[in-house]
Amino acid sequence: MSDTDGPTLDGVLDQMENLSGGDDRQITVEEIINCLGKHSFASTILAFSLISTSPASGIPGVTAFVGLVVMFLVVQMIVGRDSLWLPGFVMRRDIAADKLREGVKWLRRPVRFVDRFLHERTTFLLHRPWIYLPLIMVLLLTMFMPFMEIVPTSGSIASAMIAIFAAGYLMRDGRVVILAMILMSLLPVGVAWFFIGR
């Protein structure tokens, strides 16, 4: 589960932007993972959750697909795999390069703002057994993400919470992981309020 030598948040966006290049083509999940590195669980979770937080989330099925990818990755983090694996049908899924570039451009300013406040602290939470709690919370959240497509903006909000967790893990900032846990615990209340208030 080690990402201690991983890139900064802005660095993850740089890698995604370089991958998309200037071509109008389809970029596969396999290409994104190869670019980020098969040992970079947090970077990969961050990249996909940011895609689902960006305007690219407007593409039908993106939220559910991102939830599936993150679920696979989190399960592997829980069992302690050193390198990530995804099934072939997931690796072959693609996204238009222009959509990826659009998402990266939209995310630049908020990511750079957040990047300034992240630093190593409360790191005990990022080790076993403490790390299991936020990982299980993320896992449970991904199971509900396919259903969030029917609730406006809820999928993007859930993805943002996962991105906050991944950012905290990547940058070794346990307090940010705690923030993500608090937000994830409040999301079911918001969804329930949406349905009850209709």
Secondary structure, DSSP 8 states (H G I E B T S, - for coil): ---TT---HHHHHHHHHHHHTT---EEEHHHHHHHH-TT-HHHHHHHHHHHHHSGGGGSTTHHHHHHHHHHHHHHHHHHT-SS----HHHHT-EEEHHHHHHHHHHHHHHHHHHHTT---B-GGGGSTTTTHHHHHHHHHHHHHGGGGGGSTTHHHHHHHHHHHHHHHHHTTBHHHHHHHHHHHHHHHHHHHHHHHT-
